[in-house]
Amino acid sequence: MKRPKFQSLDLVRVRTPDKTEKLGANPPGTLIMGKTATVEIAGLISGAASTDGDSMTPAYYIRIDNHPPILIDERWLEPV
């Protein structure tokens, strides 16, 4: 089972995809791409099963400015 890369209170940046990248099923909103956030909660959520049969994937609730917490997939975050 994969472990979360980031922990609570870590500073992260919401990644901005390049023009050729496919965004997938649930990309973050364009208004938060490129913004710095604080991880509030790190954990695992049930997602699509991978090739090794594991269906748990890291996800985070992040806080940007005064917005409510945002649930986001780990692949959209990068360290600051």
C-alpha positions as a printed NumPy array, in Angstrom:
array([[  0.   ,   0.   ,   0.   ],
       [  1.326,   3.419,  -0.959],
       [  1.939,   5.957,   1.842],
       [  1.179,   9.691,   1.633],
       [  4.175,  11.715,   0.42 ],
       [  3.2  ,  14.838,   2.407],
       [  2.195,  15.245,   6.06 ],
       [ -0.072,  17.66 ,   7.934],
       [  1.259,  21.242,   7.996],
       [  3.567,  20.676,   4.986],
       [  3.628,  23.515,   2.459],
       [  2.828,  22.367,  -1.067],
       [  2.102,  23.915,  -4.433],
       [ -0.771,  22.856,  -6.658],
       [  0.899,  21.842,  -9.879],
       [  0.047,  23.492, -13.202],
       [ -0.022,  20.919, -16.022],
       [  1.793,  21.489, -19.28 ],
       [ -0.259,  21.972, -22.434],
       [  0.168,  18.4  , -23.673],
       [ -0.747,  16.686, -20.396],
       [ -4.065,  14.872, -20.117],
       [ -5.794,  16.111, -16.965],
       [ -7.65 ,  12.911, -16.112],
       [-11.04 ,  12.561, -14.449],
       [-10.768,  15.01 , -11.531],
       [ -8.276,  17.825, -12.149],
       [ -8.111,  20.674,  -9.632],
       [ -9.759,  23.938, -10.61 ],
       [ -7.703,  26.351, -12.664],
       [ -8.109,  29.006,  -9.958],
       [ -5.973,  27.009,  -7.519],
       [ -3.31 ,  25.757,  -9.952],
       [  0.062,  27.288,  -9.149],
       [ -1.028,  28.355,  -5.651],
       [  0.75 ,  27.48 ,  -2.413],
       [ -1.273,  25.56 ,   0.16 ],
       [ -0.961,  23.937,   3.575],
       [ -1.746,  20.241,   3.987],
       [ -4.416,  19.876,   6.668],
       [ -5.057,  16.133,   6.499],
       [ -3.08 ,  13.433,   4.701],
       [ -4.525,   9.994,   4.134],
       [ -5.578,   7.239,   1.781],
       [ -8.818,   7.026,  -0.165],
       [-10.326,   4.169,  -2.129],
       [ -9.778,   4.677,  -5.839],
       [ -9.437,   2.605,  -8.977],
       [ -7.439,  -0.568,  -8.524],
       [ -3.878,  -0.449,  -9.814],
       [ -2.103,  -3.266, -11.666],
       [ -0.935,  -4.755,  -8.344],
       [ -4.523,  -4.843,  -7.017],
       [ -4.153,  -1.961,  -4.543],
       [ -7.165,   0.35 ,  -4.597],
       [ -5.96 ,   2.846,  -1.978],
       [ -4.374,   6.081,  -3.186],
       [ -2.908,   9.054,  -1.248],
       [ -5.09 ,  12.156,  -1.083],
       [ -5.058,  15.348,   0.933],
       [ -7.235,  18.091,   2.281],
       [ -5.336,  21.297,   1.594],
       [ -6.037,  24.884,   2.668],
       [ -5.441,  27.855,   0.36 ],
       [ -5.951,  31.311,   1.874],
       [ -9.411,  31.534,   3.466],
       [-11.061,  28.937,   1.227],
       [-12.645,  25.806,   2.712],
       [-10.482,  22.655,   2.658],
       [ -9.997,  21.169,  -0.806],
       [ -9.665,  17.411,  -1.411],
       [ -6.897,  16.771,  -3.94 ],
       [ -5.015,  13.824,  -5.38 ],
       [ -1.296,  13.529,  -4.596],
       [ -0.25 ,  13.744,  -8.264],
       [ -1.388,  17.416,  -8.333],
       [  0.904,  18.467,  -5.463],
       [  4.598,  19.3  ,  -5.394],
       [  6.845,  20.377,  -2.506],
       [  7.523,  24.077,  -2.018]])
